[in-house]
Amino acid sequence: MTPNRLINRNVTSARGRTSIRLEPEFWDALSEYCARKCITPYALIRDIDEDVGPGNRTSKIRLRLVQYFREAATEAGHVAAGHGERTEAEKNVSPPS
């Protein structure tokens, strides 16, 4: 049996104190996201709680982080991060499927 990798942390949201369970990589991504956006994790949780779309809080956190990092992985996001434009050879490489 695989050990549970989820890390449980207590946070305060607009609805009060609660706990969130995420994989360590998502906690790292959440910290990076908040640092880059100059917000606290609590501000992010409050913003996500205001989202009336489908899904639970944990799912919405994961989706927000994936959307953010996917956007950063675009050509414009890559240039904005200061990594420069890709070479023609790099542009012709297909992403892994």
Backbone bond lengths (Angstrom), bond angles and torsions (degrees), N, CA, C in turn:
res aa  C-N    CA-C-N  psi(-1)  N-CA   C-N-CA  omega(-1)  CA-C   N-CA-C  phi
1 M - - - 1.448 - - 1.525 109.26 -
2 T 1.333 116.44 133.61 1.458 122.12 179.89 1.526 109.79 -76.85
3 P 1.335 117.12 132.38 1.461 118.30 178.43 1.525 110.74 -66.38
4 N 1.308 115.97 149.87 1.458 122.25 179.24 1.525 109.35 -69.11
5 R 1.319 117.12 122.28 1.458 121.76 -178.82 1.527 112.28 -93.13
6 L 1.312 117.50 -6.02 1.454 119.88 -176.88 1.523 111.13 -68.59
7 I 1.313 114.76 138.41 1.467 121.19 177.00 1.519 107.49 -109.01
8 N 1.308 115.94 127.51 1.451 122.62 -179.41 1.520 109.67 -95.12
9 R 1.347 117.20 127.86 1.467 121.50 176.33 1.516 108.80 -132.99
10 N 1.330 114.85 143.61 1.453 120.71 176.90 1.518 109.16 -87.70
11 V 1.322 115.81 135.70 1.459 122.17 178.11 1.517 108.72 -135.57
12 T 1.305 115.09 161.18 1.457 120.71 174.99 1.512 107.82 -109.40
13 S 1.310 115.93 124.91 1.461 121.22 179.57 1.519 108.33 -115.79
14 A 1.316 115.01 -177.69 1.462 119.53 177.50 1.520 111.03 -62.07
15 R 1.318 116.76 -24.74 1.467 121.73 -179.91 1.521 113.08 -91.08
16 G 1.320 117.49 0.96 1.458 120.83 -179.21 1.514 112.10 113.78
17 R 1.310 115.43 -170.03 1.466 121.62 -177.79 1.527 109.69 -74.78
18 T 1.331 114.94 136.18 1.459 120.57 -179.43 1.520 108.45 -150.98
19 S 1.299 116.79 174.19 1.463 120.01 176.20 1.520 109.17 -120.59
20 I 1.325 114.17 150.34 1.465 121.09 179.52 1.518 107.30 -129.50
21 R 1.321 115.89 137.79 1.470 121.61 178.72 1.511 108.23 -114.99
22 L 1.335 115.77 118.77 1.459 122.34 178.11 1.522 109.66 -136.01
23 E 1.324 116.15 157.98 1.451 121.18 172.91 1.525 108.88 -67.52
24 P 1.339 117.69 154.13 1.471 120.44 -179.10 1.530 112.97 -54.75
25 E 1.335 116.73 -37.04 1.463 119.89 -179.84 1.527 111.95 -63.93
26 F 1.321 116.76 -35.79 1.461 119.40 177.81 1.527 111.54 -72.52
27 W 1.331 118.01 -34.72 1.466 119.39 175.06 1.531 109.77 -63.94
28 D 1.344 116.87 -40.36 1.469 120.48 176.93 1.528 110.65 -63.22
29 A 1.340 116.33 -44.85 1.457 120.84 179.68 1.523 110.99 -63.69
30 L 1.331 116.60 -38.64 1.462 120.83 178.21 1.527 110.11 -62.73
31 S 1.317 117.40 -42.18 1.467 120.97 178.64 1.529 110.95 -63.68
32 E 1.346 116.63 -43.13 1.460 120.75 178.40 1.527 110.90 -63.77
33 Y 1.325 116.69 -44.18 1.458 122.10 179.26 1.530 110.09 -58.01
34 C 1.316 115.82 -49.92 1.463 120.15 -178.11 1.528 111.64 -64.08
35 A 1.322 117.53 -39.38 1.465 120.53 178.52 1.524 110.57 -63.73
36 R 1.328 116.69 -43.55 1.464 120.48 -178.96 1.520 112.03 -69.16
37 K 1.321 117.25 -32.81 1.463 121.69 -179.89 1.539 112.05 -89.21
38 C 1.324 116.52 -4.71 1.479 122.26 -178.23 1.530 111.16 56.33
39 I 1.325 115.21 46.11 1.460 120.88 175.88 1.521 107.78 -129.70
40 T 1.309 115.60 164.16 1.462 120.24 176.14 1.528 109.04 -89.52
41 P 1.321 116.91 158.35 1.474 118.27 173.95 1.531 111.60 -57.01
42 Y 1.312 117.08 -33.12 1.463 120.86 179.70 1.526 110.60 -65.33
43 A 1.342 117.32 -39.48 1.462 120.77 177.29 1.524 110.50 -64.36
44 L 1.320 116.54 -39.68 1.459 120.64 177.62 1.525 110.48 -63.10
45 I 1.325 116.91 -45.34 1.471 121.37 -179.85 1.529 110.05 -62.12
46 R 1.330 117.02 -43.10 1.471 120.21 178.74 1.525 110.46 -61.78
47 D 1.335 116.92 -42.04 1.461 120.93 178.81 1.526 110.73 -63.06
48 I 1.308 116.28 -43.27 1.469 120.49 179.41 1.522 110.74 -66.31
49 D 1.316 117.65 -36.31 1.468 120.69 178.11 1.529 111.67 -63.66
50 E 1.325 116.87 -27.37 1.468 120.47 179.60 1.523 112.08 -78.17
51 D 1.323 117.23 -15.84 1.463 122.06 178.14 1.525 108.26 -70.94
52 V 1.321 116.00 120.32 1.466 119.81 -176.87 1.524 112.46 -92.43
53 G 1.310 117.60 7.06 1.463 121.69 -179.58 1.515 112.03 -68.29
54 P 1.331 115.07 175.55 1.465 119.80 -178.80 1.524 112.20 -70.19
55 G 1.304 115.73 158.21 1.462 121.58 176.91 1.513 112.24 104.54
56 N 1.320 114.53 157.74 1.464 119.36 178.20 1.533 109.89 -88.26
57 R 1.297 116.79 173.85 1.461 122.74 -175.56 1.531 111.79 -57.50
58 T 1.313 117.24 -46.87 1.460 120.53 -177.73 1.526 110.67 -62.80
59 S 1.304 117.17 -42.95 1.456 121.61 177.87 1.523 110.85 -61.75
60 K 1.321 116.55 -42.97 1.466 120.92 179.90 1.529 111.36 -64.79
61 I 1.320 117.09 -35.22 1.475 120.22 176.86 1.522 109.36 -64.44
62 R 1.325 116.29 -49.62 1.469 119.89 179.60 1.523 111.20 -57.39
63 L 1.336 116.95 -45.79 1.460 120.71 -179.68 1.524 112.03 -63.49
64 R 1.322 117.33 -42.41 1.468 120.49 178.80 1.521 110.35 -59.42
65 L 1.326 117.33 -43.36 1.457 121.16 -179.09 1.524 111.65 -67.96
66 V 1.329 117.33 -42.90 1.459 120.22 178.94 1.531 109.74 -63.64
67 Q 1.319 117.82 -43.92 1.466 120.86 178.76 1.527 111.06 -60.12
68 Y 1.327 116.50 -42.86 1.460 121.13 -179.25 1.532 110.99 -62.44
69 F 1.323 117.32 -49.00 1.452 120.29 -177.12 1.532 112.00 -73.45
70 R 1.333 118.40 -28.85 1.469 120.17 174.01 1.517 109.87 -66.35
71 E 1.329 116.73 -41.72 1.462 120.54 177.57 1.533 110.36 -62.33
72 A 1.318 116.40 -39.96 1.461 120.94 178.97 1.527 111.04 -66.74
73 A 1.328 117.64 -22.88 1.462 121.41 -178.34 1.525 112.89 -85.22
74 T 1.340 117.54 -3.76 1.455 119.75 176.58 1.522 109.23 -72.35
75 E 1.313 115.87 168.07 1.465 119.99 178.84 1.531 110.49 -58.14
76 A 1.328 116.80 -46.21 1.468 120.36 -179.99 1.525 110.89 -63.76
77 G 1.322 116.79 -41.04 1.459 120.36 178.76 1.514 111.92 -65.77
78 H 1.296 115.83 -37.02 1.466 121.56 178.83 1.528 110.09 -64.18
79 V 1.329 116.35 -45.40 1.469 121.29 179.34 1.527 109.93 -66.78
80 A 1.341 117.12 -43.44 1.466 120.96 -179.66 1.521 112.09 -61.65
81 A 1.340 116.55 -28.81 1.465 120.58 178.98 1.524 111.84 -79.29
82 G 1.338 116.51 -3.18 1.456 119.88 177.89 1.514 114.48 86.23
83 H 1.328 116.88 18.01 1.457 120.01 -179.01 1.519 112.29 -93.34
84 G 1.323 116.85 -2.34 1.458 120.58 179.09 1.512 112.09 78.83
85 E 1.317 114.38 174.03 1.460 119.78 178.77 1.511 109.96 -83.16
86 R 1.328 115.61 151.94 1.457 120.13 177.45 1.525 109.43 -73.82
87 T 1.305 115.58 150.71 1.460 120.50 175.32 1.516 109.10 -74.70
88 E 1.325 117.24 165.75 1.467 120.55 177.93 1.522 111.20 -59.00
89 A 1.324 117.01 -38.80 1.472 120.40 178.98 1.521 110.45 -62.82
90 E 1.329 117.44 -41.94 1.463 120.79 178.67 1.517 111.97 -66.07
91 K 1.344 116.60 -36.12 1.467 120.78 179.78 1.519 112.14 -66.49
92 N 1.346 117.19 -26.54 1.459 121.28 -177.83 1.526 113.37 -86.65
93 V 1.314 117.42 -1.98 1.465 120.78 178.98 1.520 108.11 -86.82
94 S 1.313 116.42 125.40 1.460 121.09 179.28 1.525 109.92 -75.97
95 P 1.335 116.02 141.29 1.474 118.56 176.11 1.519 110.01 -66.66
96 P 1.321 117.23 152.50 1.478 119.64 177.85 1.522 110.19 -62.28
97 S 1.319 115.60 145.18 1.466 118.35 179.41 1.490 112.43 -102.13
